[in-house]
Amino acid sequence: MNFQASGLEEVRPLLKGEAVYSLGFSLDGCGRPVRGICAATRTELCIFRDGKEVFRCPLQEVEEYTTTQLVGSGAFGIIRNGKPEQLCICTQSELNAFAELGKLLEYHKETGVFPEPDGEDEVKTCPKCGSILPEGSDLCFRCAPKSKYLVRVIGLAGRYKWSLLGAVLATAMSQLLWIVYPYMQRIVIDHYITPKNQDYKSLLILLGCYLLFPAVMMLLEFFNERCTTKVSISVGRDLRGELFQKIQEQSMKSITKRTTGEQIKRITNDTEKIQEFVANHGKEAAVQVLSTLVILTVMLLLNWKLTLLVLIPVPLAVAATQVIFKYIRRKYDLVWNRFSQSESTLHDILSGIMVVKTYGSEKREIAHYTGYSERFAKSMYRADKFWFLVFPIIGFIITMGEYFYLYFGGQQVLIGGMTLGALIQFGAYIGMVYGPLRWIIQLPRYIAEVAVSAAKIYEVIDEKEDVTDQEDPVELDIQGKVTFDNVGFGYKVYKPVLKNISFEVQPGEMIGIVGPSGVGKSTLINLIMRLYDVSSGSIKIDGVDLRDISQHSLRSQIGVVLQETYLFEGTVLDNILYAKPDATMEEVVAAAKTANAHDFICKMPNAYQEYIGNKGYKLSGGEKQRIAIARAILRNPRILILDEATASLDTETEKLIQEALGRLTQNRTTFAIAHRLSTLQHADRLVVLDKGRIAEIGTHMELLRNKSVYYNLVMAQRQTSRLSKE
Ligand code: ADP
């Protein structure tokens, strides 16, 4: 969520200091529309309605922040001197943001720190222009410093400076030849045609040179294309590589911020746009600007008065383009947003195609996607229609210069101020200069488009990592002792999920983690794998803080079996080998046997070479699970994590899997989460979580005797299963 309201500018002079958080609200006390701003500076909380201050209070005096659900709306308020005060009324959709603001300010009251809000899931707006930010992005591509990103793209092309230089030189030389071309025309006209000079021999020599020109230009063009293609393809490859590497190295927090579709789009579409820009426009821009300047200089030397006359419409065209460009950019922004929406929808529907099919909601989804696609097409049509209407008008304005040329140039030839050859040469230059001018006028549009792509790419590349290796990380040979020392964690710093978690696990021990849904069991496991860093306290493995251990060394010694097993496209063998690419076939078969997977694999037509297509759709849940267990066995991890590994399986399969898991967990420190508590009865100890804290620790029997949280959970589950059997 973005805590910088778009209307903040209006009230900024009334604030004492910068607003740390600000939110807009749209209702007054009687439910009528109002332009409301609630702003918190480092010292005060202020409320403004229609630009006027209506409330101001030092943060120190606030005892509590409150959000209240009203009928069809909500209210944000405070408690001061023990009395509640209602500060503003907001719509339902604004209420969530106010609830979040309350938490941020509560956190500040407790700690004196203003936490960074980071609600990736909510709609964010640009603090500068107020427009909604694209999904998964903190950058407003309209307001981002685009030139900065473009300079970096150019810097990237600079790595291939020799090819780039070759391309620029080849283009510059062919442009130069184009400039000499009309000069030769002039000589033919003024020296041979007008004076009726019949020296055919020298005319033929001259025309021979004239013929040579296209041949040389063709060669130059070939050389130019070769160099440009090399630069553009290399730049595209480098950007894709850099982006992919960055995404691979990102923490789960950063990765889950954007949808898979959005990440793929950035790696493919955006790098493609930059590649295209480098190939078609980047070098061209430099050459076109340069050749325009050269031609203009030649024209000025030939006849400066006529040149100025011819150029009269150009500033007009530039000014018109500027005005139109601002308007058209909004249209293209809309196109981009609609395109993004339709792509994300498509990705979402295809990822969940199983759900779509099972609910028979194909028609609904077709309508859903077609709606987005239709809106995208309409916005594109409107933007293009406008552009194609406007562009010829600008072209026409520029071409008006040609009328001046014919009128005043013709007049000068008639009065003998200029030769016919010079006029024709001049005319050719006008053609040459108008082409690039039209192109240069369009350049901002190309640049705006490509700068957005560059900003999207560099936004990912520049992202600061939250989970990183130390300068000289420890390569640990893990024995398996895990210590939680007063660990606190929240996905958002002001919303703790786990609090004061302390316990120690001995090597080889099996620990079951239990607790109601949403209490933080998976979070605890994510912390052991260091997918996130703890907010306070520490987790140690064999006495070494997780943050000091190299991530590679840590994860290569942790094995994971999750409820949902992800299988890659490829054979069964490829998928098992994923855990240890250099394993021998004997090792793979032994792992599959221990995982009770060997028999079903051998029953498949191609056994281990059987191709399991898209996400392993060919296999049942239990089969996929056993492949995952075989993977984990092959990896031979010191620490094992089982997250609901036996949920949703039939009894027979579950028996096979329990057996396999029993073998897998031997002599390894194991953390297991299971929905059905009965499957954790044999764990050495159970850690029971309640409201983010450890409620109790002990064996199944000890905890039952305690008759506390675990006992209640077991009883509740028994009752549910009894009811479902009835
Ligand atoms: P459990 O595994 O016990 O069901 P989780 O550890 O998955 O619980 O979740 C604990 C809490 O953390 C829940 O309130 C959940 O909404 C929240 N949570 C889980 N994952 C994320 C995430 N990636 N970002 C923000 N909040 C999350």
Residues whose N, C-alpha, C, O or C-beta is under 5 A from the ligand:
A	BS01	ADP	Y491 V497 P516 S517 G518 V519 G520 K521 S522 T523
